[in-house]
Amino acid sequence: MNRDSVPLEDIIVGMSASYSQTITDSDIKSFAGISGDHNPVHVSDEYAEKSRFGKRIAHGMISSSFFSALFGTKLPGYGCVYTSQTLQFKYPVYIGDTVKAIVTVKDIDIGKRRVTFDTVCTVGKKKVIVGEAEIYIPPEGEKK
């Protein structure tokens, strides 16, 4: 396979990959600009202080986007295609939190060239996002 890919035939149940990033004010402002989500709980200190969270929280989709980074660069890697993702947002992520995204192979369908993953984001020992993803791995040389 090309670049940093794990060939479908080499993927086994239980394989995992992870990525960590500390969330910054700049990340939140950039994401608000890209997504158009300017919810004041994310971008206004004054509003967020009065919310149930007590301070600004990161968009949940910032942390969940780390799954895409893992799929496209580590497991399975180059050329794969995201087909589905479920997400449950369990706890808020705050500016300064370090989010660790972990993807773990749950099931493999060789015939359909699809791999199902458990997806989890943690901050410390707390699971802040849980879900499941399905990834399609095209055959080598397939036109995209």
C-alpha positions, 0 to 999 in steps of 0.5 A: 500500500501507499505511504503510511497505510496498514493493508486490510489483510494486516489489520486485526481486531484489537489493533489501535492508534491514538492521537493527543492534542491540547485544546487552545482558544485559537483552536476554538476560534478557528473551528467557529470560523470554519464551521460557522458555529459561533454558539456563545458557550464556545466563544463568549467568556461572559455567556459561558461563565453564566452557563452550567459549564462555568466557562467556555467549552470546546466544540465537541466536533473538534475532539471528534475530528481527531478520529479522522486524523487517525484514520487518514494517517495511522490506521488504516491510513492513506486512501481510506474513506470514512463511511459512518460515525456515531458520537456520544458527548459525555463531558465537556472539553475546556480550553487547556484540556489535552484530548486523547483520541483512540481508535480500536478495531472492533470488526473486519469485513474483508469482502466489503473492505470495511473495518469497524472501530470503537472510538473514544476521546479521553481527558485524563481518565475521563471518557468525554466522547464515545462512539463507533466508526466504519472505514472503507479501505479501497483496493490499491490503485483504485481510482478515487 
